């Protein structure tokens, strides 16, 4: 069974100050900013692991997920790494934080707004969760960024991935992200 029970997520303002707890469905329907952890797995070539999502096939972070009530960003990042990619026993390095303003979907037309904490680690994926991940592959993050610029309507890439990759590349070295 792939359907997860609905858990409360952490609702925040533009400064990432906690306003309360809401369901993910409510947060998405009302464009409420809520916390998400994203992790980039890297390899010795400087590539990032890209996930093909199980819920629609869009390209996304190596691993990512909502921060559940009672969790902090780092705890959620470790949980998502294990749940989605079977990765444990790694050390995460925080890259930074950002807020996304993503295009909605036909199922959830409101804009999604996420407060992201972005992490990275050097690791190989383990056994992926077929409920969440169709497949994974390595790619040059700068090449991915260039391709994202051709996907303004977020048909191929998730909006959160676009937002966090811009942050990731700014932290990793010069890149034009506009």
C-alpha positions as CSV (number, residue, x, y, z in Angstrom):
1,X,0.0,0.0,0.0
2,X,1.5,3.3,-1.1
3,X,-1.0,5.8,0.5
4,X,0.4,7.5,3.6
5,X,-1.8,8.7,6.4
6,X,-2.3,12.5,6.4
7,X,0.1,14.0,9.0
8,X,0.1,17.6,10.2
9,X,2.9,19.7,8.7
10,X,4.5,22.9,10.1
11,X,2.9,26.1,8.8
12,X,5.3,29.1,8.8
13,X,5.5,32.7,7.6
14,X,7.9,34.3,5.1
15,X,10.6,34.4,7.9
16,X,10.1,30.7,8.7
17,X,8.5,31.5,12.0
18,X,6.0,28.8,13.1
19,X,2.3,29.8,12.9
20,X,0.9,26.4,13.7
21,X,0.2,23.0,12.2
22,X,-2.0,22.2,9.2
23,X,-2.6,19.3,7.0
24,X,-0.6,19.1,3.8
25,X,-3.9,19.2,1.8
26,X,-5.0,22.5,3.5
27,X,-1.5,24.0,3.1
28,X,-1.5,23.2,-0.6
29,X,-5.1,24.3,-1.2
30,X,-4.7,27.6,0.5
31,X,-1.1,28.4,-0.6
32,X,0.1,28.4,3.0
33,X,3.9,28.3,3.4
34,X,5.0,25.1,5.1
35,X,8.3,23.4,5.7
36,X,10.0,20.9,3.4
37,X,13.5,19.3,3.6
38,X,15.4,18.6,0.4
39,X,18.6,16.6,0.0
40,X,21.0,16.5,-2.9
41,X,23.1,13.3,-3.1
42,X,26.3,14.1,-4.9
43,X,29.1,12.0,-6.3
44,X,32.8,12.5,-6.9
45,X,32.1,13.9,-10.4
46,X,30.0,16.8,-8.9
47,X,26.8,15.3,-10.2
48,X,23.5,15.3,-8.3
49,X,21.1,12.3,-8.1
50,X,17.8,13.1,-9.7
51,X,14.6,11.3,-8.8
52,X,11.8,10.5,-11.2
53,X,8.8,10.8,-8.9
54,X,6.3,8.0,-8.4
55,X,3.3,10.4,-8.3
56,X,3.4,11.7,-11.9
57,X,6.9,11.2,-13.1
58,X,8.2,14.7,-12.7
59,X,11.9,15.2,-12.0
60,X,12.8,16.2,-8.5
61,X,15.4,16.4,-5.7
62,X,17.4,13.3,-4.8
63,X,15.1,13.1,-1.8
64,X,12.6,15.5,-0.2
65,X,9.5,15.7,1.9
66,X,7.4,17.7,4.2
67,X,8.6,18.3,7.7
68,X,6.0,16.6,10.0
69,X,4.8,18.3,13.2
70,X,7.3,17.6,15.9
71,X,10.3,17.3,13.5
72,X,13.0,19.7,12.5
73,X,14.4,20.1,9.0
74,X,17.4,17.8,9.6
75,X,15.3,15.0,11.1
76,X,12.9,15.1,8.2
77,X,15.8,15.1,5.7
78,X,17.3,11.9,7.3
79,X,13.8,10.3,7.3
80,X,13.2,11.1,3.7
81,X,16.6,9.8,2.6
82,X,15.9,6.5,4.2
83,X,12.2,6.3,3.1
84,X,12.8,7.2,-0.5
85,X,16.4,6.1,-1.3
86,X,17.3,3.6,1.4
87,X,20.2,5.8,2.5
88,X,21.4,5.8,6.1
89,X,24.6,6.5,8.0
90,X,25.6,9.6,6.1
91,X,26.4,13.1,7.3
92,X,24.3,15.9,5.9
93,X,25.7,19.4,5.3
94,X,23.2,22.3,5.2
95,X,23.3,24.2,1.9
96,X,20.8,26.9,2.9
97,X,17.1,27.9,3.0
98,X,14.7,29.4,0.5
99,X,11.0,29.8,-0.1
100,X,9.3,28.5,-3.3
101,X,6.2,29.7,-5.1
102,X,5.3,26.8,-7.3
103,X,2.7,26.4,-10.1
104,X,-0.3,24.3,-9.0
105,X,-1.5,21.1,-10.6
106,X,-4.8,20.2,-12.1
107,X,-5.6,18.2,-9.0
108,X,-4.4,21.1,-6.6
109,X,-4.6,24.3,-8.7
110,X,-3.5,26.7,-5.9
111,X,0.2,27.7,-5.9
112,X,2.3,25.6,-3.5
113,X,4.5,27.6,-1.2
114,X,7.3,25.8,0.7
115,X,10.0,26.9,3.1
116,X,12.9,24.7,2.1
117,X,16.0,23.7,4.1
118,X,18.4,22.2,1.6
119,X,21.1,19.6,2.5
120,X,23.7,17.6,0.6
121,X,25.7,14.5,1.2
122,X,28.0,12.3,-0.9
123,X,26.3,8.9,-1.1
124,X,25.0,6.2,-3.5
125,X,21.3,5.4,-3.5
126,X,20.2,2.2,-1.8
127,X,17.0,0.4,-2.5
128,X,14.4,3.0,-3.7
129,X,10.8,3.1,-2.5
130,X,8.6,2.2,-5.5
131,X,5.7,4.1,-4.0
132,X,7.7,7.3,-4.2
133,X,10.4,6.8,-6.8
134,X,10.2,5.4,-10.3
135,X,13.9,5.6,-10.9
136,X,17.0,7.7,-10.2
137,X,20.0,8.9,-12.3
138,X,23.0,11.1,-12.0
139,X,23.3,14.4,-13.9
140,X,25.4,17.6,-14.0
141,X,23.4,20.2,-11.9
142,X,24.3,23.0,-14.3
143,X,23.0,21.1,-17.3
144,X,19.8,20.4,-15.3
145,X,19.5,24.1,-14.5
146,X,19.7,25.0,-18.2
147,X,17.0,22.5,-19.1
148,X,14.8,23.8,-16.3
149,X,14.8,27.2,-18.0
150,X,12.8,25.7,-20.8
151,X,10.1,24.3,-18.4
152,X,8.4,27.5,-17.3
153,X,5.1,25.7,-16.6
154,X,6.7,23.0,-14.4
155,X,5.7,20.1,-16.7
156,X,9.0,18.2,-16.4
157,X,10.5,19.5,-13.2
158,X,8.9,20.2,-9.8
159,X,8.8,23.8,-8.8
160,X,10.5,23.1,-5.6
161,X,13.4,21.4,-7.4
162,X,13.8,24.6,-9.5
163,X,13.8,26.8,-6.5
164,X,16.3,24.7,-4.5
165,X,18.6,24.0,-7.4
166,X,19.0,27.8,-7.9
167,X,20.1,28.1,-4.3
168,X,22.3,25.0,-4.5
169,X,24.2,26.3,-7.5
170,X,24.6,29.8,-6.1
171,X,26.2,28.3,-3.0
172,X,28.4,26.0,-5.2
173,X,29.8,28.7,-7.4
174,X,28.9,31.3,-10.0
175,X,25.8,30.7,-12.1
176,X,23.3,33.0,-13.7
177,X,20.0,31.9,-12.2
178,X,17.7,34.5,-13.9
